[in-house]
Amino acid sequence: MTNFPDRLKALHASRRTPDRVAVYLQSSGREDLPITYDQLLRGANAFASTLDHESIKPGEVVILILQHGEDLIYAFWGAILHGAIPSIMPFLTEKLSPERYRADLSALVSVTKPAAIITYSEFAGEVQMALKEGDSVRSVITTDQLEQQTNLGFDALAGFSRGPEDIVLLQHSSGTTGLQKGVALSHQAVFNQLDAYGQSLSLNEKDVIVSWLPLYHDMGLIAGFIMPVLSGVPLVLMSPFDWVRAPYRLMQSVSKYRGTLMWLPNFAYNFSAQKIRDRHIEGVDLSTLRAIINCSEPVRWESHQAFYERFKAFGLKLEALQTSYAMAENVFSVTQSRLGSVPVVDEIDREAFMVERVAKSPFEGRPSMKMMSSGRPIANVKVKIINEQGRELPERSIGEIALQSDCMLNGYYNRLDLSEKAFLDGWYLTGDYGYISNGEVFVSGRKKDMIIVGGKNVYPQDLEMLTHEIPGVHAGRSVAFGMFDEIQGTEEVVIIAEVDSEDADEQQKIADAIRLHVTKNSAIALRYVKVVSPKWILKTSSGKTARSANKEKFLKELEENK
Amino acid sequence: MTEPIISAIEAYIATQVLKQPSRRIAPDESLISSGLIDSFSLMDLALFVEDAFGVRIEDTELNANTFDTLTQLASLIESRKK
């Protein structure tokens, strides 16, 4: 089994698979749509033939701009059957400004150099506007111009000749910065991840995976899409837009399809525990769930507690609540807590953690904090903790998490510069801080300034750049950072901007303008926008904005004004 | 009478969603299409409306087509109270 098409063909050929359902697709207001392996391959084949017809060559990148649904599923596997490299770009939402979306798409095109873009005919005009003469895109393919294929002729598909080390897909995080860093993964890397991770999960044919996660994010793409499809495990897939408006649907789906596994970012535990009303989950049975895996944001013991208390009456087992530490650069999972028992919770002294950077047992009468383990490295991954000089640190010392595995990225696509910087002596530097104790990995923070809001990575420099576009805000005089919110269980975004005006009304107007502009251009909801008078923002001696120092100042003021 | 409804919702949005208690929201100011209220807070708003006024807003209705301003939301609530 050397590549994805081989695996799909084998699944299709096995006696009972063709009519077996690969994906149950759910959309609110519609009947669930079961897609069998046979339908999946036929749907994908139409896209593969169309790419061939459009002279798109194997190994070329194809960007998919489609909404969460049937077309996206077929287009993704179609690109793979053709041997092209799919990359999913989030679809334009009503909140994001079309101008910004175009700018992001242009940025993506300029770095990734795709040969084709697949979208809807209604959206093709929008896509064309982001393209320019002489760029790499030779074809904008729309879903209404697909080649109709009656035969499923595997032999004609170019994807079967792709080698195991060839790139199979690209995965981007969002925003201007994220779109320029496409994580390129090979067939073999993904297989190695699925083998090792499947083993940690004891993934088997009786499993049913339920997911509402978007497919442009590693957790949704790997755990909530590729892993089930390539492992012959049925997937129940709903749209993130439906879930956020009706989180109870996830519980109903688990109950209806007897779901056994699902992945959620930390905020979703709080969100589900707080927002779901009893009348929506009457009679729901969650006892089939053997693992709900908390991943992609810092994991919080308090969030697990709240989730368990809310749903235990519906059959939820405490030991179903699990954790994982994952990243796209390692395909997905780095660690996984041991299924069948609750993740290890380590209570540590707060001061030693902050000042000495060591996880010590709590002292009588001093504040402590509860750290929840993200589990142990999966079978093919090695993890170590290093200091600033790259030297390995002992157990319970906090430093940067570095890892080695046989499922690492091939590189950041067309960005050799970034790819080289990401490794030190063959170890991938995650940019996350943490410590190891008894083989368990505890993730404690981030070296990078990146903010994680509701599982989505946001780069503060993108938000600051947008803030500077507002009249009245001086370039270099704003700062963006994340602030953890206990109730939401995730970070909230704060922007502070310095203006000349001392007039309260004028400052309020600028604050509103910032909120509107940043939301429209990043699709991130701002929680706090603070407009301040000159000299509020702290700078380092070299004139750079110190995000952490400004965050401390902001938190202090917030505390004083309570 | 929609005024008391409008001021109750305005106060809720200012304090709970925007975290700016002194912030005023005009009755015809757009809430959803402007990005003032994100999708997570939209769900909170629906729960608030249900608790405060005993009126249900279904999840399929949580979009700018159903209501986008305080005035529109208040009349939606009025019409369902009867």
Interface residues (C-beta under 8 A of the other chain):
Chain A: S28 G29 E94 K95 F241 D242 V244 R245 A246 P247 F271 K275 R277 G454 Q488 Q508 A511 R515 L516 T519 K520 A525 R527 Y528
Chain B: K19 Q20 R23 S33 S34 G35 L36 D38 S39 F40 S41 L42 M43 D44 L47 D59 T60 L62 N63 A64
